Amino acid sequence: MCGFVGIISNQQLKIDNQFTSSLKLIQHRGPDYSNIWISDNKKILFGHNRLSIVDLTSKGNQPMFYNKTSIIFNGEIYNFIELKKRLESKGYSFKSDTDTEIILAAYDFWGEECLKEFVGMFAFCIYDIEKNKVFLCRDRTGEKPLYYSLVKNKLYFASELKSLYCFQEINKKINKNSFDYFLSAGFSPSEDSLIDNIKKLPAGYSISYNIENSKYKIKKYWNIDSKLRKNKFINSKDQIDNFYKIFQKSVDSQLNCDVPLGVLLSGGLDSSLVTAFASNTLPGLNTFNVAYKKYAKYDESNYANEISKFFKTNHHELIIDDVKPEILEKICSIYDEPIIDSSAIPTFLIFNEAKKYCKVVIGGDGGDELFGGYSHYNKILLLRKIKKLLPFLPYKKISNFFCNNLSLGSKGRHWLKLLDINLNENLPIVPIFFDKFEKNNLLLKKNLDIDIFTDNYLSYKNTQDLIFDNTFENFKNYLTENLLVKIDRASMANSLEVRSPFLDKNLIEFAFYNLCSKNKVSYINKKIFLKKIASNILPNNFDLNRKQGFVIPLNEWLKKGKWKDFFYDALMSSDCFFDKKYIEKLFDFQKKGYQNGERLYGLVMISMWLKKYKITY
């Protein structure tokens, strides 16, 4: 796991303060070794910070060279040992025991098609001297980030946005369309960042860039094909056995490293299954959990302790009842493109604790999206049933009435607003923070001119399977652009690698192709198939229906005291494009018990981000 920065140009480059500063800003991603390399023709500039995980010797340092190629790479290829054997049978030899060298040999043998062979999380750039091109790519689910910008026949790219802020040629102006989407969904779209001329390479895509003429081609190398999904309900032993084999292989491959390793154990279904399967191979492993002793409503530590005792893990508990709001300054630095997700705070803190014991941790991310774990899936099914049973009701009028008369943060307001949605054409954004109506009240048009705000739903290709469509949308968007961003930045800020067995390519395809939606979600149940798996593995008293999520007691903190004061001062002293009267209104709602903590958190993070990075608008 590492961090990199690069510049590609058809004119000669030089190593200057801008480049060295950009690499230094992400030193936390790889504190073990740092190196800058410029090609003989001065047209390629690579910078790399290494976090040593596999082959801890200097042979694993980057940029790495193989035949007439060089690479900077962030991530892990979990099947690299298998690939190494295949390549050796073709006559390839290796100087190191790293997965990095395997990538270069695979590219030499298969060309760009090598991406289809890799199982893992990765972002990398290969410089092909013979073809005078560079080849950039990002893994299938976007576990590893890759930002890029094309300016004046130069290609800039980096693992984090803040590295690109260092270059004067890149204008730090807010992207209004991305910001509009951000206010709805809590994160930026899959291709565009919140900055106008900085893009994200989408998950499962690659770029082939010709150095001489600056022409490039973006290609999708992997996707889920909805036509391959199963439609029949299958409740067979074969399906369960298949899951066991795929998941155990995924967990085992991710346990492979040359440094200490642990598991994030919330006590929920997904992390408990990861712990169970990991314990099969590695007894007595370290597990980590967050506890809120003063807020029993949010505390899951007793569930984590039960799982730890059952599987005999070496358990570590982090109590975070008294967190100072000043931590948001650190969070703003970590999330140089903000997301509306206050669980970034406990996520950062648990990784800060875990790094004392290990350098790699394994988590349960992806289980909800693949196997139907969110409560809004049940609600969407119910919404469709209501509209089928009562098609004659004036849903648009009912929706507008509730939107205009229920305060933001009122329980059920979002779902009542969605009564007018056409589920044959659109999917709801869940969670949604500010709908079109609220954005018009929030923003001062004279400071940020957005002509038309997006509504609180997404257009999509209808497969006539609401659960498939919703889980796939959450997988491609919410998981990639929110959850995995949160995990990557918080872990790498602590120089810690996080791995996710649920995001194994073979398991993803099993979940979307082999399991029909009735195996996942009904009107009253979620994760149907995964619960069958868990009932055979986890303790008999384990509550299979419990679902809380990784949250903090933010709404309680914002009623009064230091957190409320910090938020209020940050927003009321800001001179950006938010209407202060509307902000006052949100705080008044909060006193009355409405749930607007996440919305206020998002506005604070945006205000701090604009100021810290001097973003223009």
C-alpha positions in Angstrom: 0.0 0.0 0.0 1.5 3.3 -1.1 1.0 6.7 -2.6 2.2 8.2 -5.8 2.4 11.3 -8.0 3.2 11.6 -11.7 3.5 14.0 -14.6 3.6 13.0 -18.2 4.5 15.5 -20.9 5.6 15.7 -24.5 8.0 18.5 -23.4 10.9 18.1 -21.0 10.1 18.2 -17.2 12.2 18.9 -14.2 12.0 18.0 -10.5 10.9 21.2 -8.7 9.5 22.3 -5.4 5.9 21.8 -6.6 6.6 18.1 -7.3 8.5 17.4 -4.2 5.8 19.1 -2.1 3.1 17.1 -3.8 4.8 13.9 -2.9 5.6 14.9 0.7 1.9 15.8 1.3 1.1 12.1 1.0 4.1 10.7 2.8 1.6 9.1 5.3 0.6 6.7 2.6 4.1 5.2 2.5 6.5 6.3 5.2 8.9 3.4 4.7 10.7 4.6 1.5 10.3 7.6 -0.8 11.8 8.1 -4.3 11.5 10.4 -7.3 12.5 9.3 -10.8 12.7 11.2 -14.1 13.1 9.4 -17.4 16.1 9.8 -19.6 14.1 11.9 -22.1 12.8 14.0 -19.2 9.2 13.5 -20.2 8.2 11.1 -17.4 8.3 12.1 -13.7 7.3 9.6 -11.1 7.2 10.0 -7.3 6.4 7.1 -4.9 6.0 6.7 -1.2 6.1 3.0 -0.1 4.4 1.2 2.7 6.2 -2.1 2.9 3.7 -5.0 3.2 5.1 -7.8 1.0 8.9 -8.4 0.5 10.1 -5.8 3.0 13.6 -5.6 1.3 14.8 -2.8 -0.9 13.9 -5.0 -3.9 10.3 -3.9 -3.5 11.1 -0.2 -3.7 9.5 1.9 -6.5 9.5 3.1 -9.2 10.3 -0.5 -10.2 11.7 -1.5 -13.6 11.3 -4.6 -15.7 12.6 -5.0 -19.3 11.5 -1.8 -21.0 8.8 -0.8 -18.5 8.6 1.0 -15.2 5.8 1.3 -12.6 4.4 3.2 -9.6 1.8 1.1 -7.9 -0.6 1.5 -4.9 -2.4 -1.6 -3.6 -2.1 -5.4 -3.4 -2.5 -8.2 -6.0 -3.8 -11.1 -3.9 -3.3 -13.7 -6.5 0.3 -12.7 -7.4 1.8 -16.0 -6.3 -0.5 -17.9 -8.7 0.3 -15.5 -11.5 4.0 -15.8 -10.7 3.9 -19.5 -11.3 2.1 -19.1 -14.5 4.6 -16.5 -15.8 7.5 -18.6 -14.7 6.2 -21.4 -16.8 6.3 -19.0 -19.8 10.0 -18.3 -19.1 9.8 -15.2 -16.9 12.2 -14.8 -14.0 12.0 -12.4 -11.0 14.4 -10.6 -8.7 11.9 -9.9 -5.9 9.0 -11.5 -4.0 6.7 -8.6 -4.7 3.4 -8.3 -6.5 4.7 -5.2 -8.1 7.1 -7.1 -10.3 4.4 -9.5 -11.2 2.3 -6.6 -12.6 5.1 -5.6 -14.9 5.7 -9.1 -16.1 2.0 -9.7 -16.6 1.8 -6.4 -18.7 4.8 -7.6 -20.7 3.0 -10.9 -21.5 -0.7 -10.0 -21.8 -0.4 -6.3 -22.6 -3.4 -4.2 -21.3 -5.4 -7.4 -21.0 -3.3 -8.2 -17.9 -6.0 -6.3 -15.9 -8.4 -9.2 -16.3 -5.9 -11.5 -14.6 -5.5 -9.5 -11.4 -7.5 -10.1 -8.2 -6.9 -7.3 -5.7 -7.1 -3.6 -5.0 -4.8 -1.4 -7.1 -4.1 1.8 -8.9 -0.9 2.0 -11.0 0.8 3.7 -13.9 3.1 1.8 -16.2 5.5 3.6 -18.5 6.0 1.6 -21.7 9.3 2.9 -23.3 8.9 0.9 -26.6 5.4 2.1 -27.3 6.0 5.6 -25.9 2.9 5.5 -23.8 1.7 5.3 -20.2 -1.0 2.9 -19.0 -3.0 3.9 -15.9 -5.7 1.8 -14.2 -7.9 1.5 -11.2 -9.3 -1.7 -9.5 -12.8 -3.0 -10.1 -14.4 -1.5 -7.1 -12.3 1.6 -6.6 -10.6 0.6 -3.3 -7.6 2.5 -4.4 -7.9 6.1 -5.6 -6.6 7.7 -8.8 -7.1 11.4 -9.6 -5.9 13.0 -12.8 -5.8 16.3 -14.7 -5.0 17.2 -18.3 -3.5 20.6 -18.6 -1.5 22.1 -21.5 -0.5 18.7 -23.0 0.5 17.4 -19.6 -1.1 14.6 -17.7 -0.9 15.0 -13.9 -2.1 12.2 -11.6 -1.9 11.3 -8.0 -3.3 9.0 -5.2 -4.9 12.0 -3.4 -6.4 15.2 -4.5 -4.2 17.4 -2.2 -1.1 16.4 -4.2 -2.6 17.9 -7.3 -3.4 21.1 -5.5 0.3 21.8 -5.4 0.6 22.4 -9.1 0.0 26.0 -10.2 -1.2 25.0 -13.7 -4.2 23.2 -12.1 -6.9 25.7 -11.3 -8.7 25.0 -7.9 -12.2 26.0 -8.9 -15.3 24.2 -7.7 -17.2 22.0 -10.1 -20.8 23.2 -9.8 -22.4 20.1 -11.2 -20.4 17.9 -8.9 -21.2 20.1 -5.9 -24.9 20.0 -6.7 -24.7 16.1 -6.8 -22.6 16.2 -3.6 -25.3 18.1 -1.7 -27.8 15.4 -2.6 -25.7 12.2 -2.2 -22.9 13.3 0.2 -20.1 12.5 -2.3 -18.9 13.6 -5.8 -19.8 11.6 -8.9 -17.8 8.6 -10.1 -15.9 10.5 -12.8 -15.7 14.1 -11.7 -14.2 15.5 -8.5 -15.4 18.6 -6.7 -12.7 20.5 -8.6 -13.4 21.6 -12.2 -10.4 20.2 -14.1 -9.5 17.3 -11.8 -11.2 14.0 -12.6 -11.4 10.6 -11.0 -10.6 7.5 -13.0 -13.7 5.4 -12.4 -13.4 2.0 -10.8 -12.8 -0.7 -13.4 -11.4 1.7 -16.0 -8.0 2.3 -17.6 -6.3 5.1 -19.5 -3.9 4.6 -22.4 -2.0 7.8 -23.0 0.2 8.6 -26.0 3.1 10.7 -24.8 4.1 12.2 -28.1 0.7 13.6 -29.2 -1.1 13.7 -25.7 -4.0 11.7 -27.1 -5.6 9.2 -24.7 -8.3 6.5 -24.6 -10.3 5.6 -21.5 -11.6 2.0 -21.5 -13.9 0.0 -19.2 -12.2 -3.3 -18.6 -14.7 -4.8 -16.1 -18.4 -4.4 -15.2 -21.3 -6.4 -13.9 -23.6 -7.5 -16.8 -27.2 -7.5 -15.6 -28.1 -10.1 -18.3 -26.0 -12.7 -16.5 -28.0 -12.6 -13.3 -30.1 -15.5 -12.1 -33.8 -14.8 -11.7 -35.0 -18.0 -9.9 -34.9 -18.4 -6.1 -32.3 -21.1 -5.3 -31.9 -22.4 -1.8 -29.5 -25.2 -2.4 -26.6 -26.6 -0.5 -24.5 -26.1 -3.6 -25.0 -22.3 -3.4 -23.9 -22.3 0.3 -20.9 -24.5 -0.5 -19.9 -22.3 -3.3 -19.9 -19.2 -1.1 -17.8 -21.0 1.5 -15.1 -21.9 -1.0 -15.0 -18.4 -2.6 -15.1 -16.5 0.6 -12.5 -18.7 2.4 -10.2 -18.4 -0.5 -10.7 -14.6 -0.6 -10.0 -14.3 3.2 -7.0 -16.6 3.0 -5.4 -14.7 0.1 -5.8 -11.4 2.1 -4.2 -12.9 5.2 -1.0 -13.1 3.2 1.5 -10.4 4.2 5.0 -10.0 5.8 3.8 -7.7 8.6 1.4 -8.0 11.6 -2.3 -8.2 10.7 -5.7 -7.8 12.5 -9.5 -7.6 11.8 -12.0 -4.8 12.3 -14.7 -6.3 14.4 -17.8 -4.2 14.9 -19.9 -7.2 16.1 -22.2 -6.9 13.1 -22.8 -9.7 10.6 -20.2 -8.9 8.0 -17.2 -8.3 10.3 -18.2 -11.3 12.4 -18.1 -13.5 9.3 -14.7 -12.1 8.3 -13.5 -12.9 11.8 -14.9 -16.4 11.7 -13.3 -17.3 8.3 -10.0 -15.6 9.2 -9.8 -17.5 12.5 -10.0 -20.8 10.5 -6.6 -19.9 9.1 -5.1 -17.6 11.7 -6.1 -18.5 15.3 -5.6 -15.8 18.0 -5.6 -12.9 15.6 -6.0 -9.2 16.7 -9.5 -7.7 16.5 -10.5 -4.1 17.0 -13.7 -2.4 18.0 -15.0 1.1 19.0 -17.0 1.5 22.2 -19.3 4.4 23.4 -19.8 3.8 27.2 -21.7 6.9 27.7 -24.1 6.4 24.8 -25.5 2.9 25.1 -27.7 3.4 22.0 -24.6 3.5 19.8 -22.5 1.0 21.6 -21.9 -2.4 19.9 -18.9 -3.4 22.0 -20.7 -6.2 23.8 -21.5 -7.9 20.5 -17.9 -7.6 19.4 -16.8 -9.0 22.7 -19.1 -12.0 22.2 -17.7 -12.8 18.8 -14.1 -12.2 20.1 -14.6 -14.7 22.9 -16.3 -17.3 20.6 -13.4 -17.2 18.1 -10.7 -16.6 20.8 -9.3 -13.4 19.3 -6.9 -11.0 20.9 -9.4 -8.1 21.2 -8.7 -4.4 21.6 -11.5 -1.9 22.5 -11.2 1.8 21.8 -13.5 4.0 24.0 -14.3 7.4 22.3 -16.9 9.0 24.4 -15.0 12.3 24.8 -13.9 13.4 21.3 -13.0 17.0 20.8 -14.5 18.8 17.8 -11.0 20.1 16.9 -10.5 16.7 15.3 -12.4 18.0 12.3 -9.3 20.0 11.3 -7.5 16.7 11.0 -10.5 15.1 9.2 -10.5 18.1 6.7 -6.9 17.5 5.9 -7.4 13.8 5.4 -10.5 14.2 3.2 -9.1 16.7 0.8 -12.3 16.0 -1.2 -15.0 16.0 1.5 -17.7 13.4 2.0 -20.8 13.8 4.2 -20.1 10.9 6.6 -19.4 11.6 10.2 -18.3 8.0 10.8 -15.0 9.2 9.2 -14.2 10.3 12.8 -14.4 6.9 14.6 -13.0 5.3 11.5 -9.9 7.4 11.8 -9.7 6.8 15.5 -9.9 3.1 15.3 -7.2 3.0 12.7 -5.1 5.2 14.9 -5.4 2.6 17.6 -5.0 -0.4 15.3 -1.7 0.8 13.9 -0.1 0.3 17.4 -0.5 -3.5 16.9 -0.4 -4.2 13.2 0.2 -2.8 9.7 -2.7 -4.5 7.9 -6.3 -4.8 8.9 -9.2 -6.7 7.3 -12.7 -5.3 7.3 -16.3 -6.3 6.2 -16.9 -3.5 3.6 -19.1 -4.6 0.6 -21.4 -7.1 2.4 -24.4 -4.7 2.5 -24.2 -3.8 -1.2 -23.6 -7.4 -2.4 -26.1 -9.2 -0.2 -28.8 -6.6 0.5 -28.1 -5.3 3.9 -29.7 -1.8 3.9 -33.1 -1.1 5.3 -34.0 1.2 2.3 -34.2 -1.9 0.1 -37.3 -3.1 2.1 -38.8 0.4 1.9 -38.3 0.6 -1.9 -40.1 -2.7 -2.3 -42.9 -1.4 -0.1 -43.1 1.9 -2.0 -43.6 0.0 -5.3 -46.3 -2.2 -3.7 -48.2 0.8 -2.4 -48.1 2.5 -5.8 -49.3 -0.7 -7.5 -52.2 -1.2 -5.1 -53.3 2.5 -5.1 -52.3 3.8 -8.6 -55.1 6.5 -8.5 -53.7 8.6 -5.7 -52.3 12.1 -6.5 -48.7 11.2 -5.5 -47.1 14.3 -6.7 -49.4 16.6 -4.7 -49.0 14.4 -1.6 -45.2 14.5 -2.1 -45.1 18.3 -2.5 -47.3 18.8 0.5 -45.0 16.8 2.9 -41.9 18.4 1.4 -43.3 21.9 2.1 -44.8 21.2 5.5 -42.4 18.8 7.2 -39.1 20.3 8.5 -35.8 18.9 7.2 -34.7 16.1 9.5 -38.3 15.0 10.2 -38.6 11.2 10.4 -40.0 9.8 7.2 -39.9 13.1 5.2 -37.6 11.7 2.6 -39.7 8.7 1.9 -42.9 10.7 1.8 -41.2 13.1 -0.7 -40.4 10.0 -2.8 -44.0 9.1 -3.3 -43.9 10.9 -6.7 -40.9 8.9 -8.0 -41.4 6.7 -11.1 -39.5 3.5 -10.1 -39.5 2.4 -13.8 -37.3 5.3 -14.7 -35.5 6.4 -11.5 -33.9 5.2 -8.4 -33.9 7.2 -5.1 -30.7 8.6 -3.7 -30.3 7.1 -0.3 -29.3 8.6 2.0 -30.1 12.1 0.7 -29.0 15.1 2.5 -30.4 18.1 0.6 -33.1 17.7 -2.0 -33.9 20.2 -4.7 -36.2 22.2 -2.5 -33.7 22.5 0.3 -30.7 23.4 -2.0 -32.7 26.4 -3.2 -33.0 27.6 0.4 -29.4 26.7 1.4 -27.4 28.4 -1.3 -26.9 32.0 -2.1 -27.2 32.2 -5.8 -25.2 35.4 -6.1 -22.2 33.6 -4.7 -22.6 30.2 -6.4 -24.8 30.3 -9.5 -26.3 26.9 -10.2 -29.2 27.2 -12.7 -31.0 24.0 -12.1 -30.5 21.7 -9.1 -30.7 17.9 -9.4 -33.6 16.2 -7.7 -33.4 13.4 -5.2 -33.3 10.5 -7.6 -31.1 9.0 -10.3 -31.9 7.9 -13.9 -31.0 4.3 -14.5 -31.3 1.4 -16.9 -34.3 -0.6 -15.6 -33.9 -4.3 -15.4 -37.4 -4.9 -13.9 -35.6 -6.0 -10.7 -35.6 -3.3 -8.1 -33.3 -5.0 -5.7 -30.7 -5.8 -8.3 -30.8 -2.2 -9.6 -30.5 -0.7 -6.1 -27.8 -2.9 -4.9 -25.8 -2.4 -8.1 -26.3 1.3 -7.9 -25.1 1.4 -4.3 -22.2 -0.9 -5.2 -21.0 1.4 -8.0 -21.6 4.7 -6.3 -22.2 4.8 -2.5 -19.6 2.0 -1.8 -17.0 3.3 -4.2 -17.3 7.1 -3.7 -18.2 7.2 0.0 -17.4 4.1 2.0 -14.1 3.1 0.3 -13.0 6.7 0.2 -13.6 6.9 3.9 -11.7 3.7 4.6 -8.7 4.5 2.3 -8.1 8.0 3.5 -8.5 7.2 7.2 -6.4 4.1 7.1 -3.6 5.6 5.0 -3.5 8.7 7.2 -2.3 6.2 9.8 0.0 4.3 7.4 -2.3 1.3 7.7 -3.5 -1.0 4.9 -7.1 -2.1 4.9 -8.3 -5.2 2.9 -11.9 -6.2 2.1 -12.6 -9.9 1.4 -16.1 -9.2 0.3 -14.7 -7.2 -2.6 -13.0 -10.2 -4.2 -13.9 -10.3 -7.9 -15.2 -13.8 -7.7 -17.4 -13.1 -4.7 -18.8 -10.0 -6.4 -19.8 -12.0 -9.5 -21.2 -14.7 -7.3 -23.4 -12.2 -5.5 -24.7 -10.5 -8.6 -24.9 -13.4 -11.0 -25.7 -16.5 -8.8 -28.0 -15.1 -6.2 -31.4 -13.8 -7.3 -32.9 -10.8 -5.4 -35.2 -13.1 -3.4 -32.2 -14.7 -1.9 -31.2 -11.3 -0.6 -34.2 -9.1 0.3 -37.9 -9.4 1.0 -40.4 -6.9 2.3 -39.4 -7.7 5.9 -36.0 -9.3 5.7 -32.5 -8.4 4.5 -29.3 -10.4 3.8 -31.4 -13.6 3.6 -28.6 -15.7 2.1 -25.8 -14.3 4.3 -27.9 -15.0 7.4 -28.2 -18.6 6.3 -24.4 -18.7 6.2 -24.0 -17.0 9.5 -26.5 -19.2 11.3 -24.1 -22.2 10.8 -21.0 -20.4 11.9 -21.7 -17.7 14.5 -22.8 -18.2 18.1 -26.4 -19.5 18.6 -27.4 -16.3 20.4 -26.1 -14.0 17.7 -28.7 -11.5 16.6 -28.8 -11.9 12.8 -31.3 -9.0 12.4 -29.3 -6.3 14.2 -28.1 -3.5 11.9 -26.7 -0.2 13.2 -23.8 1.0 11.1 -20.6 2.7 12.2 -22.0 5.9 13.7 -21.2 8.4 16.4 -23.7 10.2 18.7 -23.5 13.4 16.6 -27.1 14.5 17.0 -26.7 14.3 20.8 -23.4 16.2 20.7 -24.9 19.0 18.6 -27.7 19.8 21.0 -25.4 21.8 23.3 -21.8 22.2 24.4 -18.5 22.2 22.6 -19.6 20.4 19.5 -22.6 22.6 18.9 -20.4 25.7 19.5 -17.7 24.6 17.2 -20.2 23.8 14.4 -22.1 27.1 14.9 -18.9 29.2 14.8 -17.5 27.4 11.8 -20.6 28.0 9.8 -21.6 31.5 10.9 -18.1 32.8 10.5 -17.8 31.4 7.0 -18.1 33.8 4.1 -19.0 31.1 1.5 -22.2 30.6 -0.4 -24.5 29.3 2.5 -27.5 31.4 3.6 -26.9 32.1 7.3 -30.6 32.3 8.0 -31.0 28.8 6.7 -28.1 27.6 8.9 -29.7 29.2 12.0 -32.9 27.3 11.0 -31.0 24.0 10.9 -29.6 24.6 14.4 -33.1 25.5 15.7 -34.4 22.2 14.3 -31.6 20.4 16.0 -32.6 21.8 19.4 -36.2 20.5 18.8 -34.9 17.0 18.2 -34.8 16.8 14.4 -32.0 14.7 12.9 -29.8 17.1 11.0 -26.4 16.2 12.5 -25.1 14.7 9.3 -26.2 17.7 7.2 -24.6 20.2 9.5 -21.4 18.0 9.5 -21.4 18.1 5.7 -21.7 21.9 5.7 -18.9 22.3 8.2 -16.6 20.1 6.3 -17.3 22.0 3.0 -16.7 25.3 4.7 -13.4 24.1 6.2 -12.4 22.5 2.9 -13.0 25.7 0.9 -10.9 27.7 3.4 -8.0 25.3 3.9 -7.4 24.5 0.3 -8.3 28.0 -1.0 -10.9 26.6 -3.4 -12.5 29.3 -5.6 -16.1 29.5 -6.9 
